[in-house]
Amino acid sequence: VSVVEHDGGATIQTLQPAATVAEVDYRVRVPAGVRFVGRTANGKVEAHGLESPVDAETVNGNIDIETSSSLQARAVNGSITARLSPASDAPPSTLETVNGSVTLALPDRSPASIEATTLYGSINSRGPSFRRDLQRRRNGAPHVHLRTISGNINIFRAASRP
């Protein structure tokens, strides 16, 4: 494990010798307002209770994020689950995967403009006050892009989670 401090934060990296099998779990506290970046080739990226922008990426694994700010999440083979409560002035969030589902939970009665696209899957929404007008962007509402090639998109209000 390598830890390198630099301006604006620190980088924590697992250095694995060739032909070895290992598993490493990190538990990191991220102060409010400090951006969290989590990247892995094989494994899960999971972060909860964040109050800052998040950038999460994995090739083979799932992403599970909870933040009160914006989220950029990308997976190739894996599902993305996000619980967002972004402020109206937050930058747009993007959750995209090639093979996997995308699940988004928003706070009850929180405005949001959502654009959802899947090629081989369905788009499902559950909860009060959802409109399926994906072309109209609500003024002052945070914008969220949801994309998957092969998988379902599920959108629900936190109070109506199945």
Protein Blocks (a to p, Z undefined) as FASTA:
>chain_A
ZZdddehiacddddddehiacdddddddddehiacddddfbdcdddehiabdcddddfbd
cdddddfbdcddddfbdcddddddddfkbccdddddfbdcddddddehiacddddddfbb
cdddedehiafbfkbccehiacdddddfbdcdddddfklgZZ
